[in-house]
Amino acid sequence: MSKIRIALAGIGKIARDQHIPTIAKSDRFELVAAVTRHQPPEGVPGFTSVAEMMEAVPDIQAISICTPPRGRLKLIREALAHGLDVMIEKPPAGTIAEAARFQPLAEAAGKVLHATWHSREAAGVEPARDWLKGKIIQKVICNWKEDVRVWHPGQEWIWEPGIGVFDPGINALSVLTAILPEPLDLQSAELRVPENREAPIAADLEYRMGDAPVDVAFDFDQKGPQSWDIIVQCAEGELKLSMGASKLAIDGEPVELPEDPEYARLYRHFARLVDARQCDADLTPFRHVADAFLFGSRKQVAAFNW
Ligand code: NAP
């Protein structure tokens, strides 16, 4: 089977850390070009627009978009108009209304749209969902705490309204909504916003899933050990996902999981969608983020400086 000729748009941290090495190892994709305002990946030509790229490099079939979430509509429309299947990084867009347009636009163009959730591809997610089926869930605790200076060094877009700690937090929401058997209902939210920024640096969210409380804490100013943990207490025992759901333990006993990196799984899923001519664009985690902003109280906290 010939490889899918793919381009990348937005050559920043995640493109360099994950997308470029994953495509290089893939037997289904070949990186052939980039849309970038700066430096293309080594060995491929870079262009400032999709139109310019499509004129210069023939037969590109797909594009993977790794720009910040705001402003993707123009890029996606242009890609679809040039006949490309489209994969996008999380969060899908700057607004819910914009994100909701992507799949209908792709379908109208006869193209594939994959709005990805890389954390849902973590090795522990599927086994956790399977283990939780039929269990009596009593309480869920989620702590997603990391240091923005380490994971988003100098990225000013991360402090635009509506993002902040919800950029990593949406990963936790993508996992929670994948493993829990019923929807989450938001009960209360507190967003803590630095006095010199537009977006929260921390948030506490209280949900219910059925009768069970689901307590979620996000922090973007975590010093020392980072935590990306979800604990589900059930009548039958306790499940713990840690390290961003790449590790799973039941009643403290580690569960053996296959070594299968998130982004390798993500690109395999995109290849399946391309083969089947299907879209996959679940906006549920993004709706929860929007609800937190709609519903949450704001508390001003100390200024944040890099
Ligand atoms: P980043 O390092 O800031 O890179 C984003 C790239 O997009 C820039 O380098 C730039 O590439 C391009 N770009 C186009 N318009 C831009 C604008 N207005 N402002 C800034 N950059 C712009 O960000 P990132 O960490 O790679 O994140 C990109 C996306 O991936 C986000 O949606 C993020 O949530 C997601 N993500 C990030 C991580 C992580 O650990 N950092 C993990 C998973 C997912 P050119 O110079 O090539 O134009």
Residues whose N, C-alpha, C, O or C-beta is under 5 A from the ligand:
A	BS01	NAP	G10 I11 G12 K13 I14 A15 V35 T36 R37 H38 Q39 C66 T67 P68 P69 E89 K90 P91 W151 Q155 W157 D167
